[in-house]
Amino acid sequence: MLGPNQYVPQCVTDRRPLIMWSLVVVGALFFVGLLVAAPLAQARGLQWFSFAVYEAVSHVCHQAPERSFYIAGYPLAVCARCTGLYGGFAAAVAFYPVMTSLKRTHTAERKWLFIAAAPLAIDFALGFSGIWENSHLSRLLTGGLLGAVSVFFVLPGLVQLSLYQRMFGPRSSKHSELKAAYSPATSKQVTAAPSDYGAPFRRI
C-alpha cells in the first residue's frame, strides 16, 4: 500500500488537447487574416508584404482575379472557393469546443467527408462542363462546407498526436519498481525454494 505522501491523484486535468486546439485556432485565424491583409497592404502601398503573401499562397491556389472577392480594389490572396475552404475551417475550429469535446480522438465516419465534398464537386463539374455558370457565392458556400467538416477529421488526429507521449511513452520509475516487486518468481527461484512436503502438518 502506498503511503500518504505517495498518493497519485486520479482527476488530473490534461491541458494538451486545449493547447493543441488553441494552436490550431491561432494558426487558422492568422492564415485567414493574411488572405485579407494582402489586398489591404497592396492598397496602402506595402508592396513587399502583399507580394510575399500572394507569392506564398500561389502554390495552393490559382488566384484567378475573375474568381476572387475584392477588398479595397484588389483581389484576396485566394479565390472564392479557397476563401470558403479556409474560412470554413477557421470558423469550425473556433466553435469546435461548443460542438464536441476537445479530448475527442476519434474522427467522424468517412461518409460525412464525402457528403460534404459532394456539393463542391457538383458545383465544379457543372461549371467546368458549361451546364451552368457557378457564382462567387456558390464557390464560397461549397468550399466553406467542406472546410468546416474537415475540422472533425483533422483536429481529432492532432489531439491524438498531442497525447502520443502519454499513451506510448516510457513508464515512470515508480511503476517499474512496483512491477518488479510483484513480478512472478522465475523457474530457478521455484526450484531453489525449500519444500515442506517432509512435514505435512506444517502446511495446515
C-alpha angles and dihedrals in degrees: 000000000000119000123242091262092053097056113135113210114233098203102063114155113229109213097186096094089051092049092048092049091048092052092050092048093050092046095048095046091045091053093048088047090056091053090056095039094057097071091039090053089048091053091050095049098255092138096163093056097045092045091052092052095043091047095047094049094044088082092066102033137041090224094210106183093214090057097046137087117245131225123183090352096305131095123251116258090258136034125265094265093050089046088058092047096051095035093049091048093050093047093048092048091051092053095036096108089054092054101041144352120290088222092063111126101170121085127226120264112290092237090072090061091053091046090052091048094049097079090049092049092047093047091050095044095049091048094045093049092048095239090127137350112250118216138221088259095052091049091048095049097044091046092046092053093053093044092052095048093047089065090072089059100040104042098050088054092051091048089050088051091051090054094046095100092051093050100043105016125115115288122246123266091244091057090049091050092050091048091051092048092054098036116129119257118264124242091257092053090050091049093049094047113110116252123226098194088109089067107040094175090063090064093058 
